[in-house]
Amino acid sequence: MDYYSSQISKLIEEFTALPGIGAKSAQRLAFHVINMPVERVEELANAMVTARKKVCYCKECCTLTDQELCPICSKPDRDHTTIMVVENTRDLAAYEKTGKYNGVYHVLHGAISPMLGITPADLRMKELMIRLQADVKEVIIATNSTLEGEATAMYLSKLIKPSGIKVTKLASGVPVGGDLEYIDEVTLLRALDGRIVM
Amino acid sequence: MDYYSSQISKLIEEFTALPGIGAKSAQRLAFHVINMPVERVEELANAMVTARKKVCYCKECCTLTDQELCPICSKPDRDHTTIMVVENTRDLAAYEKTGKYNGVYHVLHGAISPMLGITPADLRMKELMIRLQADVKEVIIATNSTLEGEATAMYLSKLIKPSGIKVTKLASGVPVGGDLEYIDEVTLLRALDGRIVM
C-alpha cells in the first residue's frame, strides 16, 4: 500500500484487523475517519479505550457491564428465580430486545469446544452453580443451536439436574417466516419431533 | 439499549455512526474491542487520532497524505506530464493497484453535484489549473461513470481544452468478465459506440 502515506496505511491495517471488516471497508472507514471533525474522532477513540478499561463482569450474571451489577440484575422487578443461560452478552441482548422475558440471565462467555480447547472450566459455570444455591425455580438453557452449544447444554443439564431445579431448553424448529424448502433436514426433523397439538 | 451498560451502549453508538456499519456489526465490533488487549485498543485509538491530525493534502496533487508531497508526486521516475484526475484518494488507489499507470494524479475530492450543493469551487480544480501551467502533455479524466462524475468530466474538459492540452477520458463499456445479459442498456450502447476494430 505504498500509494498511501504511512499514517493512512497504518489506520487501514488497524481496521482490517477487526472482525467482519475487509480491505475495502477498512479503506472506506479510514477515509471517513480522516474526514471526520477532530473532536468526533477523539470521542470515538476515547469510547473504545474507556469501554475496554471500564467494562468488567457483573458479579451476579457475569455479563459485561461497567457497574458491579448489570442493569438487569440490579432491577428488583425482574424474576430472579428464573435464570436463562446464554453463551454471550449479544445473545442476552437478543432476548432483551423481545421485551417479553422477565427473568434474569447467566452469561457463560463461550461454549464447550474440544476443537478450540474450551473446557467447562473456561466458562462461567462455577458462578452459575453458586447462584443456584439461592432460591431458583428454573434454568432455561439458551446456548446456540450448534454442536458446541448443544454439548454445553447437555453438560449443564446433567450438572444442574441433581439439585432438583427444573432445567429447560429453547424449542428447536422452523423459524417464523421460514420456507420449508430452504430449511435443513435436521431442523425439519426437530420441528416434526417437537410438533404441537393445534 | 438499556440492557447494555452505558459504556458499552456508547461504544456501539459510536460504531453505528460509521459508514457501512449496521446495528449488528457495531455490536460485534464493540464486544471485539472490549475483549482485545488494552494495548491493542490504545494502538487502534491512537492510529485514528494520529491519522486524523497528521493527514493533510499533498501540495501537488491534493491527495490525502502525511507529508508535504505524497509518495507518488515525490517519485522522480513517474511521468509528471500526464495527470489523471480522480474524484478521491480511493480511486487513485484503485489505479495504483493495477501497477501499470506511470503518470501522476490530481484528486478533486468530490464531483459536481447540484443535488448535494457541490459546485466547481468546492473541488480542487483551481489547483489543477495551476499545475497545467507547467509542462503537461495529457489530462486523463477518470471521474466515476455517474451523473455527477460525467458532469464533472464535461466541465473540466471545457475548462482545459482552451489551453491546448490533450484531454482524454476512460473508455466506457462492458467490464471484463461481464455477462451481456446482466449489463444495463446505457453501458451496452456505449460499448457499441466505442467498438474497436479487431
Interface residues (C-beta under 8 A of the other chain):
Chain A: M1 D2 Y3 Y4 S5 S6 Q7 I8 K10 L11 E14 L18 P19 G20 I21 S25 Q27 R28 L29 A30 F31 H32 V33 I34 M36 V38 V41 E42 E43 L44 A45 N46 A47 M48 V49 T50 A51 R52 K53 K54 V55 L64 T65 D66 Q67 C70 P71 I72 N88 T89 R90 L92 A93 E96 K97
Chain B: M1 D2 Y3 Y4 S5 S6 Q7 I8 K10 L11 E14 L18 P19 G20 I21 S25 Q27 R28 L29 A30 F31 H32 V33 I34 M36 V38 V41 E42 E43 L44 A45 N46 A47 M48 V49 T50 A51 R52 K53 K54 V55 L64 T65 D66 Q67 C70 P71 I72 N88 T89 R90 L92 A93 E96 K97
